[in-house]
């Protein structure tokens, strides 16, 4: 999904409008590879620290200790990080912004700290991982647009960068909802592993009510966006109503009625589907910006 998002920003949002970008096809491929490697490393270290929780919550999906050893997992974690950060170092110098290299180091370090410590802290872990998801979108705008800003293209670049920021905010919001839903789903294993998630702190029912209220925010925000910005574009309006508003509305209903672990697993899957359809809406921008 990360790779798809970055590809669509490049080839569905920026390229069709002739926006002056800093990366060629090889460059964007390297940026995607770097992001994927660091994300993979983050997933590996998360699985290493989640062995005890996953043994209770999803024993059928337990990888560390079953399919590969912990030592092999640590080696893969180091290898993926080295590749991702190394490519980040190269790309930062290609676009003439050496300071951008620090982003890859910070993201890599945050993923480790998240897995080993932050995810155990009330709400903080949920916020951190959602910020990192948003960063995987923003980083494309930083590498593609910021190095090439001039007085002549400044307005255009800022317009497209704002669109990228809007998608990053959307990804942050939906991922945060999904993280809370997963915490409610995994409360039993998290409790035995000594985690301090929202449902452990205030209970499953109160967490459900908070999740329900939070789920209304992106629903209302996107509805407002449709009414104010897309009302003249029938294709875009139809897409957003059917593939984003409807699933979000259904998710809110399911949250309100949720009782079992299976319900919350379905809600988590719905949010992932909403995220996918949100990403695919990038394909509509030639209709939105050129009505």
TORDRENMI-853806 format. One record per atom (N, C-alpha, C, O): residue in three letters; x, y, z. Coordinates in steps of 0.1 Angstrom, whole numbers, padded with zeros to 4 digits, always signed. Atoms other than C-alpha are relative to their C-alpha. Last residue first. Example, Ala and Ser with C-alpha at 12.3 -4.5 7.8 and 13.67 -1.06 7.14 Angstrom:
BEGIN
ser-0009-0011+0000
ser+0137-0011+0071
ser-0008+0011+0008
ser-0003+0022+0009
ala+0009-0012+0000
ala+0123-0045+0078
ala+0009+0012+0000
ala+0019+0012+0007
REM end
This chain:
BEGIN
unk+0014+0003+0002
unk-0131+0198-0147
unk-0005+0003-0014
unk-0016+0001-0017
unk+0003-0004+0014
unk-0093+0198-0148
unk-0014-0003-0003
unk-0017-0012-0012
unk-0007-0012+0002
unk-0083+0197-0111
unk-0002+0006-0014
unk+0000+0017-0017
unk+0003-0010-0011
unk-0109+0172-0101
unk+0007+0013-0003
unk+0000+0024-0002
unk+0014-0005+0001
unk-0110+0152-0133
unk-0003+0011+0010
unk-0011+0020+0007
unk+0001-0007+0013
unk-0072+0149-0137
unk-0014+0004-0002
unk-0017+0014-0010
unk-0004-0014-0001
unk-0072+0142-0099
unk+0000+0007-0014
unk-0002+0020-0014
unk+0011-0008+0005
unk-0093+0110-0102
unk+0005+0015-0002
unk-0003+0023-0006
unk+0002+0002+0015
unk-0063+0086-0101
unk-0011+0010-0005
unk-0012+0011-0018
unk-0011-0008+0006
unk-0054+0100-0066
unk-0002-0001-0016
unk+0002+0008-0023
unk+0006-0012+0004
unk-0087+0084-0055
unk+0009+0010-0007
unk+0005+0019-0013
unk+0003+0001+0014
unk-0068+0051-0054
unk-0007+0012-0006
unk-0008+0014-0018
unk-0012+0000+0008
unk-0052+0061-0021
unk-0003+0000-0015
unk+0002+0008-0023
unk-0004-0014-0001
unk-0086+0068-0005
unk+0013+0002-0009
unk+0014+0012-0015
unk+0008-0008+0009
unk-0098+0035-0018
unk+0004+0014+0000
unk+0003+0021-0010
unk-0003+0004+0014
unk-0069+0017-0001
unk-0008+0008-0010
unk-0002+0014-0020
unk-0013-0005+0003
unk-0073+0036+0032
unk+0004-0003-0015
unk+0009+0006-0022
unk+0002-0014+0002
unk-0110+0028+0032
unk+0013+0007-0004
unk+0013+0015-0013
unk+0007-0001+0014
unk-0102-0009+0027
unk-0002+0015-0003
unk+0000+0019-0014
unk-0011+0002+0010
unk-0077-0007+0057
unk-0006+0001-0014
unk+0001+0007-0023
unk-0008-0012+0001
unk-0105+0009+0077
unk+0012-0002-0009
unk+0016+0008-0016
unk+0007-0010+0007
unk-0128-0019+0068
unk+0008+0013-0001
unk+0008+0019-0011
unk-0001+0003+0015
unk-0102-0045+0078
unk-0008+0010-0008
unk-0003+0014-0019
unk-0014-0003+0004
unk-0099-0029+0113
unk+0002-0002-0015
unk+0008+0005-0022
unk-0002-0015+0000
unk-0137-0029+0116
unk+0014+0004-0004
unk+0015+0013-0012
unk+0006-0004+0012
unk-0138-0066+0107
unk+0001+0015-0002
unk+0003+0020-0013
unk-0009+0004+0011
unk-0112-0074+0133
unk-0006+0005-0013
unk+0001+0009-0022
unk-0011-0010+0001
unk-0133-0054+0158
unk+0010-0003-0011
unk+0017+0006-0017
unk+0006-0013+0005
unk-0164-0074+0151
unk+0011+0010-0002
unk+0012+0017-0012
unk+0002+0001+0014
unk-0144-0107+0154
unk-0006+0013-0006
unk-0002+0017-0017
unk-0013-0002+0007
unk-0132-0097+0188
unk-0001+0000-0015
unk+0006+0007-0022
unk-0010+0011+0000
unk-0168-0094+0199
unk+0013+0004-0007
unk+0014+0014-0014
unk+0000+0006-0013
unk-0193-0066+0209
unk+0012-0011+0001
unk+0018-0012+0011
unk-0011+0011-0002
unk-0194-0041+0181
unk-0001-0005+0014
unk-0003+0002+0024
unk+0007+0012-0003
unk-0228-0022+0175
unk+0010-0011+0004
unk+0006-0022+0008
unk+0010-0002-0010
unk-0214+0013+0177
unk-0006-0013+0004
unk-0010-0014+0016
unk-0007-0004-0013
unk-0182+0003+0159
unk-0011+0001+0011
unk-0009-0004+0022
unk-0006+0013-0005
unk-0202-0015+0131
unk+0007+0003+0014
unk+0006-0006+0023
unk+0011+0008-0005
unk-0223+0017+0126
unk+0005-0013+0007
unk+0001-0017+0017
unk+0005-0006-0012
unk-0191+0038+0124
unk-0012-0008+0006
unk-0013-0009+0018
unk-0010+0003-0011
unk-0176+0013+0099
unk-0005+0006+0013
unk-0004+0000+0024
unk+0002+0014-0005
unk-0207+0015+0078
unk+0009-0004+0011
unk+0005-0011+0020
unk+0013+0000-0007
unk-0204+0053+0076
unk-0003-0014+0005
unk-0008-0015+0017
unk-0002-0007-0013
unk-0167+0050+0067
unk-0013+0000+0009
unk-0013-0002+0021
unk-0007+0008-0010
unk-0175+0024+0041
unk+0003+0006+0013
unk+0002-0001+0023
unk+0008+0011-0003
unk-0202+0047+0025
unk+0007-0010+0010
unk+0002-0014+0020
unk+0010-0003-0010
unk-0181+0078+0027
unk-0008-0012+0004
unk-0010-0013+0016
unk-0007-0006-0012
unk-0150+0063+0010
unk-0011+0003+0011
unk-0010-0001+0022
unk-0012+0007-0005
unk-0159+0040-0019
unk+0006+0005+0013
unk+0015-0001+0018
unk+0001+0014+0000
unk-0195+0050-0028
unk+0012-0007+0007
unk+0010-0017+0015
unk+0013+0004-0007
unk-0197+0087-0018
unk+0000-0016+0001
unk-0003-0021+0012
unk-0002-0003-0014
unk-0160+0094-0028
unk-0012-0005+0008
unk-0011-0010+0019
unk-0011+0009-0005
unk-0164+0077-0062
unk+0001+0002+0015
unk+0001-0008+0023
unk+0004+0014+0000
unk-0197+0093-0070
unk+0010-0009+0006
unk+0006-0017+0015
unk+0011+0001-0010
unk-0185+0128-0061
unk-0005-0014+0002
unk-0005-0019+0013
unk-0007-0001-0013
unk-0153+0123-0082
unk-0010-0001+0012
unk-0007-0008+0021
unk-0008+0012-0002
unk-0173+0112-0112
unk+0007-0001+0013
unk+0006-0011+0020
unk+0009+0011-0003
unk-0199+0139-0108
unk+0008-0013+0002
unk+0004-0021+0011
unk-0006+0012+0007
unk-0173+0167-0106
unk-0008-0013+0004
unk-0005-0019+0014
unk+0002-0001+0015
unk-0192+0199-0099
unk+0006-0012-0007
unk+0003-0013-0020
unk+0014+0001+0004
unk-0198+0191-0062
unk-0002+0001-0015
unk-0012-0003-0020
unk+0002+0010+0010
unk-0161+0183-0056
unk-0014+0000-0007
unk-0017-0008-0016
unk-0010+0000+0011
unk-0148+0212-0036
unk-0003-0009-0012
unk+0002-0007-0023
unk-0006-0013+0003
unk-0174+0224-0010
unk+0010+0000-0012
unk+0012+0010-0019
unk+0010-0010+0002
unk-0198+0195-0007
unk+0006+0013-0005
unk+0001+0020-0013
unk+0008+0003+0012
unk-0172+0168-0012
unk-0010+0012-0004
unk-0011+0016-0015
unk-0008-0002+0012
unk-0148+0184+0012
unk-0008-0002-0013
unk-0006+0005-0022
unk-0002-0014+0002
unk-0175+0187+0039
unk+0008+0003-0013
unk+0005+0013-0020
unk+0013-0004+0005
unk-0184+0150+0034
unk+0001+0015-0002
unk-0004+0020-0012
unk+0000+0003+0014
unk-0146+0143+0038
unk-0014+0004-0006
unk-0014+0008-0018
unk-0009-0008+0007
unk-0145+0162+0071
unk+0000-0003-0015
unk+0000+0006-0023
unk+0005-0014+0002
unk-0177+0147+0084
unk+0009+0008-0008
unk+0005+0016-0016
unk+0013+0001+0007
unk-0166+0111+0079
unk-0005+0014-0003
unk-0009+0017-0015
unk-0003+0001+0015
unk-0130+0119+0089
unk-0013-0001-0008
unk-0013+0004-0020
unk-0008-0012+0004
unk-0144+0132+0123
unk+0004-0001-0015
unk+0001+0008-0022
unk+0009-0010+0006
unk-0172+0106+0128
unk+0008+0012-0006
unk+0003+0019-0015
unk+0003+0004+0014
unk-0147+0078+0134
unk-0009+0010-0007
unk-0009+0010-0020
unk-0011-0003+0009
unk-0134+0097+0164
unk-0002-0004-0014
unk+0002+0003-0023
unk+0000-0015+0002
unk-0168+0096+0181
unk+0011+0004-0010
unk+0009+0012-0018
unk+0012-0004+0008
unk-0171+0058+0175
unk+0000+0015-0003
unk-0002+0019-0014
unk-0003+0003+0014
unk-0135+0052+0187
unk-0012+0004-0009
unk-0010+0008-0020
unk-0010-0009+0005
unk-0142+0070+0219
unk+0003-0002-0015
unk+0003+0007-0023
unk+0007-0013+0001
unk-0174+0050+0225
unk+0010+0011-0006
unk+0006+0019-0014
unk+0009+0001+0011
unk-0155+0017+0218
unk-0007+0014-0003
unk-0009+0018-0014
unk-0008-0002+0012
unk-0128+0028+0242
unk-0008-0001-0013
unk-0005+0006-0023
unk-0003-0014+0001
unk-0154+0033+0269
unk+0008+0003-0013
unk+0007+0013-0019
unk+0013-0008+0004
unk-0168-0002+0262
unk+0003+0015-0002
unk-0001+0021-0012
unk+0004+0002+0014
unk-0134-0020+0261
unk-0011+0009-0004
unk-0011+0015-0015
unk+0010+0010+0002
unk-0121-0005+0294
unk-0004-0001-0015
unk-0003+0009-0022
unk+0014-0005-0003
unk-0104+0027+0304
unk-0011-0010-0002
unk-0022-0008+0000
unk+0000-0011-0010
unk-0066+0018+0307
unk-0015+0004+0004
unk-0017+0006+0015
unk-0005+0005-0013
unk-0067-0016+0291
unk-0001+0010+0010
unk-0005+0008+0022
unk+0010+0008-0006
unk-0089-0003+0262
unk+0004-0006+0014
unk-0004-0009+0022
unk+0012-0007-0004
unk-0065+0026+0257
unk-0011-0009+0006
unk-0016-0006+0016
unk+0007-0006+0012
unk-0033+0005+0256
unk-0013+0007+0006
unk-0016+0006+0017
unk+0009-0010-0006
unk-0010-0001+0286
unk-0007+0008-0011
unk-0005+0020-0013
unk+0002-0012+0008
unk+0009-0033+0276
unk-0010+0010+0007
unk-0018+0005+0016
unk-0003-0012-0008
unk+0020-0058+0302
unk-0001+0013-0008
unk+0005+0023-0004
unk-0014-0004+0003
unk+0021-0088+0279
unk+0004+0013+0007
unk+0015+0018+0005
unk-0010+0010-0005
unk-0009-0104+0296
unk+0014+0004-0003
unk+0023+0000+0004
unk+0000+0000-0015
unk-0029-0072+0290
unk+0010-0009+0006
unk+0017-0006+0015
unk-0008-0012-0004
unk-0018-0070+0253
unk+0000+0001+0015
unk+0010+0006+0021
unk-0014+0002+0001
unk-0029-0106+0247
unk+0008+0012+0005
unk+0018+0010+0011
unk-0004+0011-0009
unk-0064-0100+0261
unk+0015-0002-0001
unk+0022-0003+0010
unk-0001-0004-0014
unk-0069-0065+0246
unk+0005-0011+0009
unk+0013-0009+0018
unk-0011+0008-0006
unk-0061-0076+0210
unk+0002+0003+0015
unk+0012+0000+0020
unk+0000+0014+0004
unk-0094-0065+0194
unk+0010-0009+0007
unk+0007-0020+0011
unk+0012+0006-0006
unk-0096-0033+0214
unk-0001-0015-0003
unk-0004-0023+0005
unk-0003+0001-0014
unk-0060-0025+0204
unk-0012-0006+0008
unk-0010-0014+0017
unk-0009+0011-0002
unk-0068-0033+0168
unk+0003-0002+0015
unk+0004-0013+0019
unk+0008+0012+0002
unk-0097-0009+0168
unk+0008-0012+0003
unk+0003-0022+0009
unk+0008+0001-0012
unk-0074+0018+0183
unk-0009-0012-0001
unk-0011-0019+0009
unk-0009+0004-0011
unk-0048+0012+0156
unk-0008-0002+0013
unk-0006-0012+0020
unk-0003+0014+0001
unk-0075+0013+0129
unk+0009-0005+0011
unk+0007-0016+0016
unk+0013+0007-0002
unk-0088+0047+0140
unk+0003-0016+0000
unk-0002-0023+0009
unk+0002-0001-0014
unk-0052+0060+0141
unk-0013-0007+0004
unk-0013-0014+0015
unk-0009+0009-0007
unk-0046+0046+0106
unk-0002+0001+0015
unk-0001-0010+0022
unk+0005+0013+0002
unk-0077+0064+0093
unk+0009-0010+0007
unk+0004-0020+0013
unk+0013+0002-0007
unk-0067+0097+0108
unk-0005-0014-0001
unk-0009-0020+0009
unk-0002-0001-0014
unk-0030+0096+0097
unk-0013-0004+0008
unk-0013-0012+0017
unk-0007+0013-0004
unk-0038+0084+0062
unk+0002+0000+0015
unk+0000-0011+0021
unk+0010+0011+0001
unk-0063+0113+0058
unk+0006-0013+0005
unk-0001-0021+0012
unk+0009-0001-0011
unk-0037+0137+0071
unk-0011-0010+0000
unk-0014-0016+0011
unk-0008+0004-0012
unk-0011+0124+0047
unk-0009+0001+0012
unk-0009-0008+0021
unk+0000+0015+0000
unk-0037+0127+0019
unk+0007-0006+0012
unk+0004-0016+0017
unk+0014+0004-0003
unk-0042+0164+0028
unk-0001-0016+0000
unk-0008-0021+0009
unk+0002-0001-0015
unk-0004+0169+0030
unk-0015-0004+0004
unk-0016-0011+0014
unk-0007+0012-0006
unk-0001+0155-0006
unk-0002+0001+0015
unk-0004-0010+0022
unk+0008+0012+0002
unk-0028+0180-0017
unk+0006-0012+0006
unk-0001-0021+0012
unk+0011-0001-0010
unk-0009+0208+0001
unk-0009-0012-0003
unk-0015-0018+0007
unk-0005+0004-0013
unk+0023+0198-0018
unk-0012+0000+0010
unk-0012-0009+0019
unk-0002+0015+0001
unk+0004+0200-0051
unk+0005-0005+0014
unk+0001-0016+0018
unk+0014+0006+0002
unk-0008+0236-0044
unk+0001-0015+0001
unk-0007-0022+0008
unk+0006+0000-0013
unk+0027+0245-0029
unk-0015-0005-0001
unk-0019-0012+0008
unk-0006+0010-0009
unk+0044+0234-0061
unk-0007-0001+0013
unk-0010-0012+0019
unk+0004+0013+0005
unk+0020+0254-0083
unk+0005-0011+0009
unk-0002-0020+0013
unk+0015+0001-0002
unk+0024+0286-0063
unk-0005-0014-0004
unk-0012-0021+0004
unk+0003+0001-0014
unk+0062+0282-0062
unk-0015-0002+0003
unk-0018-0011+0011
unk+0009+0012-0002
unk+0066+0275-0099
unk-0004-0001+0014
unk-0011-0011+0018
unk+0010+0002+0011
unk+0080+0309-0111
unk-0010-0011+0003
unk-0021-0010+0000
unk+0010-0010-0001
unk+0098+0319-0078
unk-0011-0001-0011
unk-0023+0003-0009
unk-0005-0013+0005
unk+0115+0286-0078
unk-0011+0010+0001
unk-0022+0007+0005
unk+0008-0012-0001
unk+0109+0253-0060
unk+0007+0012-0005
unk+0019+0015+0000
unk+0002-0007+0012
unk+0128+0223-0074
unk-0008+0013+0001
unk-0012+0018-0010
unk-0013-0004+0006
unk+0143+0208-0042
unk-0002+0008-0013
unk+0008+0015-0017
unk-0008-0010-0007
unk+0109+0210-0025
unk+0013+0004-0006
unk+0017+0016-0006
unk+0003-0014+0002
unk+0088+0192-0050
unk+0009+0010+0006
unk+0013+0020+0000
unk+0003-0004+0014
unk+0099+0156-0056
unk-0002+0015-0002
unk+0002+0020-0012
unk-0011+0003+0009
unk+0119+0148-0024
unk-0004+0004-0015
unk+0005+0008-0022
unk-0013-0007-0004
unk+0096+0166+0000
unk+0011-0002-0010
unk+0017+0007-0014
unk+0001-0014+0003
unk+0064+0156-0018
unk+0013+0007+0003
unk+0017+0016-0004
unk+0000-0001+0015
unk+0074+0119-0017
unk-0001+0015-0004
unk+0007+0019-0013
unk-0013+0001+0005
unk+0083+0122+0020
unk+0001+0001-0015
unk+0012+0005-0021
unk-0006-0013+0001
unk+0048+0134+0028
unk+0014+0000-0006
unk+0018+0009-0013
unk+0007-0007+0011
unk+0033+0100+0019
unk+0007+0014-0002
unk+0010+0018-0013
unk-0003+0008+0012
unk+0056+0078+0041
unk-0006+0007-0013
unk-0002+0004-0024
unk-0013-0004+0005
unk+0054+0106+0067
unk+0003-0008-0013
unk+0011-0002-0022
unk+0002-0013+0007
unk+0016+0100+0071
unk+0013+0004-0006
unk+0014+0009-0017
unk+0008+0003+0012
unk+0023+0063+0080
unk-0002+0013-0009
unk+0000+0012-0021
unk-0010+0006+0009
unk+0050+0075+0104
unk-0007-0004-0013
unk-0001-0004-0024
unk-0008-0010+0005
unk+0025+0098+0121
unk+0010-0005-0011
unk+0012+0001-0021
unk+0008-0007+0009
unk+0001+0069+0125
unk+0007+0012-0007
unk+0005+0015-0019
unk+0001+0008+0012
unk+0028+0048+0141
unk-0009+0007-0011
unk-0006+0005-0023
unk-0013+0001+0007
unk+0036+0076+0165
unk-0001-0008-0013
unk+0004-0004-0023
unk-0003-0013+0007
unk+0000+0084+0174
unk+0013-0001-0008
unk+0013+0004-0019
unk+0009-0001+0011
unk-0009+0047+0182
unk+0003+0013-0008
unk+0002+0013-0020
unk-0004+0010+0010
unk+0023+0043+0203
unk-0009+0002-0012
unk-0005+0001-0024
unk-0012-0005+0006
unk+0015+0075+0223
unk+0004-0009-0012
unk+0007-0004-0023
unk+0002-0008+0011
unk-0021+0064+0230
unk+0012+0004-0008
unk+0012+0006-0020
unk+0013-0004+0003
unk-0012+0049+0264
unk-0001+0010-0011
unk+0005+0021-0010
unk+0004-0012-0007
unk+0024+0037+0264
unk-0014+0004-0005
unk-0016+0004-0017
unk+0006+0004-0013
unk+0032+0001+0255
unk-0006+0012+0008
unk-0012+0010+0018
unk+0013+0006+0003
unk+0036+0010+0218
unk-0006-0005+0013
unk-0018-0008+0014
unk+0011-0009+0001
unk+0064+0034+0229
unk-0014-0006-0002
unk-0024+0000+0003
unk+0005-0007-0012
unk+0088+0008+0242
unk-0013+0008-0002
unk-0022+0007+0006
unk-0007+0004-0012
unk+0105-0018+0220
unk-0006+0007+0012
unk-0005+0002+0024
unk+0001+0014-0002
unk+0083-0016+0189
unk+0004-0004+0014
unk-0002-0012+0021
unk+0015+0003-0001
unk+0079+0022+0190
unk-0002-0015+0004
unk-0009-0018+0013
unk+0005-0005-0013
unk+0116+0027+0198
unk-0015-0003+0002
unk-0019-0006+0013
unk-0006+0008-0010
unk+0125+0006+0168
unk-0005+0003+0014
unk-0008-0005+0022
unk+0006+0013+0001
unk+0101+0023+0145
unk+0005-0010+0010
unk-0002-0018+0015
unk+0013-0001-0006
unk+0113+0057+0158
unk-0007-0014-0001
unk-0014-0018+0009
unk-0002+0000-0015
unk+0149+0048+0150
unk-0014+0000+0007
unk-0015-0007+0017
unk-0005+0013-0004
unk+0141+0039+0114
unk+0001-0001+0015
unk-0003-0011+0021
unk+0011+0010+0002
unk+0119+0070+0109
unk+0005-0014+0005
unk-0003-0021+0011
unk+0011-0003-0010
unk+0146+0093+0124
unk-0011-0011-0001
unk-0015-0016+0009
unk-0006+0004-0013
unk+0174+0078+0103
unk-0010+0001+0011
unk-0012-0008+0019
unk+0000+0015+0001
unk+0153+0080+0071
unk+0006-0005+0013
unk+0001-0015+0018
unk+0014+0006-0001
unk+0144+0116+0079
unk+0000-0015+0001
unk-0007-0021+0009
unk+0004+0002-0014
unk+0180+0125+0087
unk-0014-0005+0001
unk-0016-0012+0011
unk-0005+0013-0004
unk+0189+0120+0050
unk-0004-0003+0015
unk-0007-0015+0018
unk+0011+0010+0001
unk+0167+0149+0041
unk+0004-0014+0005
unk-0005-0022+0009
unk+0008+0001-0013
unk+0194+0172+0055
unk-0011-0010-0001
unk-0015-0015+0010
unk-0007+0010-0009
unk+0216+0163+0024
unk-0008-0001+0013
unk-0007-0012+0020
unk+0006-0003-0013
unk+0191+0182+0001
unk+0006-0010+0010
unk-0002-0019+0014
unk-0007-0011-0005
unk+0209+0183-0033
unk-0006+0005+0013
unk-0004+0017+0017
unk+0009-0012+0001
unk+0183+0161-0050
unk+0006+0012+0006
unk+0000+0023+0007
unk+0004-0002+0014
unk+0210+0134-0056
unk-0009+0012-0002
unk-0007+0019-0012
unk-0010-0007+0007
unk+0225+0140-0022
unk-0003+0001-0015
unk+0001+0011-0021
unk-0001-0014-0005
unk+0193+0131-0004
unk+0011+0008-0007
unk+0009+0020-0009
unk+0011-0008+0006
unk+0188+0101-0027
unk+0001+0015+0005
unk-0001+0024-0003
unk-0003-0002+0014
unk+0222+0085-0017
unk-0010+0010-0007
unk-0006+0020-0013
unk-0012-0008+0001
unk+0216+0089+0020
unk+0003+0004-0014
unk+0006+0015-0017
unk+0004-0013-0004
unk+0181+0075+0017
unk+0011+0010-0001
unk+0009+0022-0005
unk+0006-0005+0012
unk+0195+0045-0003
unk-0005+0015+0003
unk-0004+0024-0005
unk-0011-0002+0010
unk+0218+0038+0027
unk-0006+0007-0013
unk+0000+0016-0018
unk-0007-0012-0004
unk+0190+0043+0052
unk+0011+0003-0010
unk+0013+0015-0013
unk+0009-0011+0001
unk+0168+0017+0034
unk+0007+0013+0003
unk+0005+0023-0004
unk+0004-0002+0014
unk+0196-0008+0027
unk-0008+0013-0001
unk-0006+0022-0009
unk-0012-0005+0006
unk+0210-0005+0063
unk-0003+0003-0015
unk+0002+0013-0020
unk-0002-0014-0005
unk+0175-0008+0078
unk+0012+0006-0007
unk+0012+0017-0011
unk+0010-0009+0006
unk+0167-0039+0057
unk+0002+0015+0004
unk+0001+0024-0005
unk-0002+0000+0014
unk+0199-0056+0068
unk-0009+0010-0007
unk-0005+0018-0015
unk-0012-0009+0002
unk+0196-0047+0105
unk+0002+0002-0015
unk+0005+0013-0020
unk+0003-0014-0004
unk+0160-0061+0106
unk+0012+0010-0002
unk+0010+0021-0007
unk+0008-0006+0010
unk+0170-0091+0086
unk-0004+0014+0003
unk-0004+0023-0006
unk-0009-0002+0011
unk+0198-0099+0111
unk-0008+0006-0012
unk-0002+0015-0019
unk-0008-0011-0004
unk+0173-0095+0140
unk+0010+0004-0012
unk+0012+0015-0015
unk+0008-0011+0001
unk+0149-0119+0123
unk+0008+0013+0003
unk+0006+0023-0004
unk+0002-0003+0015
unk+0176-0144+0117
unk-0008+0012-0001
unk-0005+0020-0010
unk-0013-0005+0004
unk+0185-0143+0155
unk-0001+0004-0015
unk+0004+0015-0019
unk-0001-0014-0005
unk+0148-0146+0165
unk+0013+0006-0005
unk+0014+0018-0009
unk-0005-0002-0014
unk+0145-0178+0144
unk+0001+0015+0003
unk+0001+0023-0006
unk-0014-0004+0000
unk+0123-0181+0113
unk+0004+0002+0015
unk-0004+0005+0023
unk-0005+0001+0014
unk+0091-0200+0106
unk+0015+0005-0001
unk+0022-0001-0009
unk+0007+0011+0008
unk+0080-0208+0141
unk+0007-0002-0013
unk+0013-0012-0016
unk+0000+0012-0009
unk+0102-0188+0166
unk-0007-0012-0007
unk-0004-0023-0003
unk-0013+0001-0007
unk+0093-0155+0149
unk-0001-0012+0010
unk-0010-0013+0018
unk-0012+0003+0010
unk+0064-0161+0125
unk+0013-0002+0008
unk+0019-0012+0006
unk-0013-0001-0007
unk+0032-0163+0147
unk+0011-0004-0009
unk+0012-0016-0013
unk-0008-0009+0008
unk+0002-0160+0124
unk+0014+0003+0006
unk+0021+0012+0001
unk-0001+0006+0013
unk-0017-0190+0137
unk+0009+0009-0009
unk+0013+0004-0020
unk-0011+0011+0000
unk-0010-0179+0173
unk+0002-0006-0014
unk+0013-0010-0017
unk+0000+0007+0013
unk-0030-0147+0167
unk+0011-0010-0001
unk+0020-0008-0009
unk+0009-0007+0009
unk-0039-0129+0200
unk-0002-0007-0014
unk-0013-0009-0019
unk+0013+0000-0006
unk-0022-0152+0226
unk-0011+0005-0011
unk-0021-0001-0013
unk+0002+0014-0004
unk+0011-0161+0208
unk-0015-0002+0006
unk-0021-0012+0005
unk+0005+0007+0012
unk+0009-0127+0191
unk-0003-0015+0004
unk-0012-0021-0003
unk+0014-0004+0003
unk+0012-0110+0225
unk-0006-0008-0011
unk-0017-0012-0010
unk+0008+0004-0011
unk+0043-0130+0236
unk-0015+0004-0003
unk-0024-0004+0000
unk+0001+0015+0000
unk+0060-0128+0202
unk-0010-0004+0011
unk-0019-0012+0008
unk+0014+0004-0002
unk+0053-0090+0199
unk-0003-0015+0001
unk-0014-0020+0000
unk+0005-0005-0014
unk+0088-0077+0205
unk-0014-0005+0002
unk-0019-0004+0014
unk-0010+0006-0010
unk+0102-0098+0175
unk-0005+0004+0014
unk-0005-0005+0023
unk+0003+0014-0002
unk+0071-0090+0154
unk+0009-0007+0011
unk+0004-0015+0018
unk+0013+0001-0007
unk+0076-0053+0159
unk-0004-0014+0003
unk-0009-0017+0014
unk-0003-0003-0014
unk+0113-0056+0150
unk-0013+0000+0008
unk-0013-0004+0020
unk-0007+0011-0005
unk+0102-0073+0117
unk+0003+0002+0015
unk+0001-0007+0023
unk+0009+0012-0002
unk+0075-0049+0109
unk+0007-0011+0007
unk+0001-0018+0015
unk+0009-0004-0011
unk+0098-0019+0114
unk-0009-0011+0003
unk-0012-0014+0015
unk-0008+0001-0012
unk+0125-0036+0092
unk-0009+0003+0012
unk-0008-0003+0023
unk-0001+0014-0002
unk+0098-0040+0065
unk+0008-0002+0013
unk+0005-0011+0021
unk+0013+0005-0005
unk+0089-0003+0068
unk+0001-0015+0003
unk-0005-0020+0013
unk+0002-0004-0014
unk+0125+0006+0065
unk-0013-0004+0006
unk-0013-0008+0018
unk-0010+0007-0008
unk+0129-0016+0034
unk-0001+0004+0015
unk+0000-0004+0024
unk+0004+0013-0002
unk+0097-0003+0018
unk+0009-0008+0010
unk+0005-0016+0018
unk+0012+0000-0009
unk+0106+0033+0023
unk-0004-0014+0003
unk-0007-0017+0015
unk-0004-0004-0013
unk+0140+0027+0007
unk-0011+0000+0011
unk-0009-0005+0022
unk-0007+0012-0005
unk+0125+0007-0022
unk+0006+0004+0014
unk+0005-0004+0023
unk+0010+0011-0004
unk+0099+0034-0028
unk+0008-0011+0006
unk+0003-0016+0017
unk+0008-0005-0012
unk+0126+0061-0028
unk-0010-0010+0005
unk-0011-0012+0017
unk-0009+0001-0011
unk+0148+0040-0052
unk-0007+0005+0013
unk-0005-0001+0024
unk-0001+0015-0003
unk+0119+0035-0076
unk+0009-0002+0012
unk+0006-0010+0021
unk+0012+0003-0008
unk+0113+0073-0074
unk+0000-0015+0004
unk-0005-0019+0014
unk+0000-0006-0013
unk+0149+0079-0084
unk-0012-0003+0008
unk-0011-0006+0020
unk-0009+0008-0009
unk+0149+0054-0112
unk+0000+0005+0014
unk+0001-0002+0024
unk+0006+0013-0002
unk+0118+0070-0128
unk+0009-0009+0010
unk+0004-0015+0019
unk+0004+0007+0012
unk+0133+0105-0124
unk-0006-0014+0003
unk-0008-0016+0015
unk-0004+0013+0002
unk+0133+0125-0092
unk-0004-0006-0013
unk-0016-0003-0017
unk-0014+0002-0002
unk+0133+0162-0087
unk+0005-0014-0004
unk+0017-0016-0007
unk-0004+0008-0011
unk+0099+0171-0101
unk+0015-0003+0000
unk+0022-0001-0010
unk-0014+0002+0001
unk+0086+0199-0123
unk+0005-0007+0013
unk+0004-0002+0024
unk-0006-0006-0011
unk+0048+0195-0124
unk+0015-0004+0000
unk+0019-0015-0003
unk-0013-0006+0004
unk+0037+0186-0159
unk+0007+0007+0011
unk+0015+0016+0009
unk+0001-0014+0001
unk+0001+0180-0148
unk+0013+0008-0003
unk+0014+0020-0002
unk+0010-0004+0010
unk+0000+0143-0156
unk-0001+0015-0002
unk-0006+0020-0012
unk-0004+0001+0014
unk+0034+0138-0138
unk-0011+0005-0010
unk-0008+0012-0019
unk-0010-0010+0004
unk+0024+0151-0103
unk+0003+0000-0015
unk+0002+0010-0022
unk+0002-0013-0005
unk-0009+0134-0093
unk+0010+0010-0006
unk+0005+0021-0011
unk+0014-0004+0002
unk-0012+0101-0112
unk-0003+0014+0005
unk-0013+0020+0000
unk+0005+0002+0014
unk+0024+0092-0118
unk-0014+0004-0002
unk-0019+0005-0014
unk-0009-0003+0011
unk+0043+0105-0088
unk-0007+0000-0013
unk-0006+0010-0021
unk-0003-0014-0001
unk+0015+0105-0062
unk+0009+0005-0011
unk+0008+0016-0016
unk+0011-0009+0005
unk+0003+0073-0076
unk+0002+0014+0002
unk-0002+0023-0006
unk+0000+0000+0014
unk+0037+0056-0072
unk-0011+0009-0006
unk-0009+0016-0016
unk-0012-0008+0005
unk+0041+0067-0036
unk+0000+0000-0016
unk+0003+0011-0022
unk+0002-0014-0003
unk+0006+0055-0027
unk+0011+0008-0006
unk+0008+0018-0013
unk+0011-0004+0009
unk+0011+0021-0044
unk-0002+0015+0002
unk-0004+0022-0008
unk-0006-0001+0014
unk+0045+0016-0027
unk-0011+0005-0009
unk-0008+0014-0018
unk-0009-0011+0000
unk+0029+0023+0007
unk+0006+0003-0014
unk+0006+0014-0019
unk+0008-0012+0000
unk+0000+0000+0000
unk+0009+0013+0000
unk+0005+0023-0006
REM end
